[in-house]
């Protein structure tokens, strides 16, 4: 497995820190919890998409693109990091943002990730819910080609085999840190949505025979669909790497019990997780991905899924800037 053969531009601050969470561990009275800080990748407040964009943007440059297109929800972390990567590389960026929540709060529509999209110079189109957003994006790409542009399209979340290479690389990075620190880890837990992060991680872990279980906490799709999406992408990523068959279906495990009312809508458990991480460890989560991933981790510890004597790594996917788009979810006025 040779990642060096794939084009890559350096956008992220790597390696990201691997840190213990002693106060959270004590509060939950369960396993020893560590955190992989992919909220610290550095590009426009960081996040997991930056690792993917190192490979995706390199591919765009290699193909001679002069504009990148991608799509996501209104408060898309991926859209924000794509806009930032394009600005860093001197390329144009066009975003299609889908209304998946029905929220009309001004902060949700114009603050947080949306504010940064605009500051990075991206052009934006909005779409209503329920559309095939990749098809919508391809239609826009065709329009741009007709105008003489050279667009490069990136699927939602940057989740294709090229983007997933970023999390194969993260698996290698994490395993090296565990060796350096002398840490024997039983489980890795992270949020899973568009599938690229979990697919890349499981491909890298299996290719290195790490023998560490990976659990994705779903943020949108039902379990069967989520696992199917992750497995399909892991298979294609392994094929791209030249190690077909390294991932089998049983390696892909997702728990979708913490989605709550829907994608981008915080459940009570999401808000509790955000509050607990902030109060015990001064770590900020987001209401869409990392908050739901952490909610799953907390609840599963309470239920005995992860126990004292074990060691768990929580991979933080970033997104805290999105908190400023969700002020309506927090009773700030009564607490300030």
TASUL-V418805 format. One record per pair of residues at least 12 apart in sequence whose C-alpha atoms are under 6 Angstrom apart, sorted by the first residue. I is the first residue (numbers start at 1). J is the second residue. If there is no record, write none. Layout:
[[I J] [I J]]
This chain:
[[1 241] [7 58] [8 54] [8 55] [8 58] [9 54] [9 58] [10 54] [11 54] [12 41] [12 42] [13 41] [13 42] [16 37] [16 38] [17 37] [18 35] [18 36] [19 34] [19 35] [20 34] [21 33] [21 34] [23 280] [24 280] [30 307] [30 308] [31 307] [31 308] [31 309] [31 310] [31 311] [32 311] [33 311] [33 312] [33 313] [34 313] [35 313] [35 314] [35 315] [36 315] [36 316] [37 316] [38 316] [38 317] [39 316] [39 317] [39 318] [47 317] [47 318] [48 317] [49 78] [51 166] [52 163] [52 166] [56 163] [60 152] [65 150] [65 151] [65 152] [66 91] [66 150] [67 91] [67 92] [67 93] [67 151] [68 93] [68 151] [68 152] [68 153] [69 93] [69 94] [69 95] [69 153] [70 95] [70 153] [70 154] [70 155] [71 95] [71 96] [71 97] [71 156] [72 97] [72 98] [72 156] [73 97] [73 98] [74 97] [74 98] [74 99] [75 113] [77 319] [78 157] [80 113] [80 117] [83 117] [83 120] [83 122] [84 120] [87 120] [93 122] [94 122] [94 123] [94 124] [95 124] [96 124] [96 125] [96 126] [97 126] [98 126] [98 127] [98 128] [99 128] [99 129] [100 129] [107 325] [108 325] [108 326] [111 325] [112 321] [112 322] [112 324] [112 325] [113 322] [157 194] [159 196] [161 237] [164 196] [164 200] [165 200] [167 197] [167 200] [167 201] [168 200] [168 201] [168 204] [171 201] [171 204] [171 205] [185 311] [186 212] [186 311] [186 312] [187 212] [187 213] [187 214] [187 312] [188 214] [188 312] [188 313] [188 314] [189 214] [189 215] [189 216] [189 314] [190 216] [190 293] [190 314] [190 315] [191 216] [191 217] [191 218] [191 289] [191 290] [191 293] [192 216] [192 217] [192 218] [193 218] [193 219] [195 230] [199 230] [199 233] [199 234] [203 234] [215 253] [215 254] [216 254] [217 254] [217 255] [217 256] [217 293] [218 255] [218 256] [219 259] [220 259] [220 263] [223 256] [264 288] [266 287] [269 295] [270 291] [270 292] [270 295] [273 291] [273 294] [273 295] [274 291] [284 320] [285 320] [286 319] [286 320] [286 323] [290 316] [290 317]]
